[in-house]
Amino acid sequence: MTSVAATLNPAAFARARFRTWWQSRLPRTDTQTLTQGNVYILPTRAGWMFALTLLVLLLASINYQLNLGYVLTFLLAGSGVVSMHLTHGTLRGLTLHLRPVEAAFAGEPAGIDIVMTSPGAARFGIGLRLLDAPDAMRVWTDVPAGGQAAAHMSFVPPARGLHEVPTLSAETRFPLGLFRAWTVWRPAARLLVYPRPESNAPALPAARPIAGGPTRSRHSEGGEIEGVRAYRRGDPMKLIAWKKAAQAVETGSELVSRDTSVSARQELWLDWAACGALAPEERLSRLTAWTLASERAGTDFGLRLPGLELAPEGGGGQRRRCLDALALWHA
């Protein structure tokens, strides 16, 4: 595929290779202060047209000996030089900080929150975008003097797993648009991407009661505790069914106690083998959907993957552990 791309467009291929090599030399950091060494500036198309106009004015002034032409030419040239310094100074001294990145699901937008801090004057017209996505929309913002401004961006991760945050670019063309100053920023943070949940996933596997586990009380309409069970050593005397105890003496059967819970607490196993003959990634998608459904149902659930088993538990912590395991699982 690479050789085909190089044959079709050698110039674009060379630029991409050079950009990849150049970006690999930049350090990864979640906080970057923009200095003289990492802010770059070049004229825009409008800037080149402005320079060409100045050249024409200068040649005309020399040819026709126009003193006012000289004044206008050098006045505009001085304005262009001041604009260049202002454009570069808009980024220089700015601090970019990446907030912790939240996990996301494959195929869904993952959010990136960036905080920009200006230690001095206000900064205007600062745009942020993903560097490797030329068509991505820029997020424009202003930073108040001595304050902070937050910008939110998003991208869609292609697959599950642990991914690096994409390379970012901050730029400005303030104040006249004659120059473009920009910087390239490689965050060090990584993004955990969960498998895409299966849409219209089948119902959860059947849950099983926990032997001897905690139970929920249930009472009859008359206030009596429903259900009986075999007597267990340590049962309170008030729970023994004395009417049935007399029958137990006559028949020689065992004592029974009133059961304070007919509906026992249940646990659920989300098993790789329960997904049938699906492909591995499709199984992970189904298990992801089941994990979300189990957490919503409020039941204890465990996860079984080839080479990994998570004991049944409940709550958001178990949901996160299972999703992490599904995201990082490898055959």
LINGIKA-V946272 format. One record per helix or strand. SS is the DSSP state (hx for helix, st for strand). FROM is the first residue (numbers start at 1). TO is the last residue. Records with the same first field share a line. If there is no record, write none. Layout:
SS=FROM-TO  FROM-TO
This chain:
hx=2-8  10-24  45-64  67-91  237-239  242-251  272-275  280-297  316-328
st=28-28  31-33  40-43  95-98  104-105  109-117  123-130  139-143  148-156  161-164  168-172  179-186  190-194  208-209  215-216  219-219  225-225  228-230  240-240  256-258  263-264  266-271  300-305  308-313
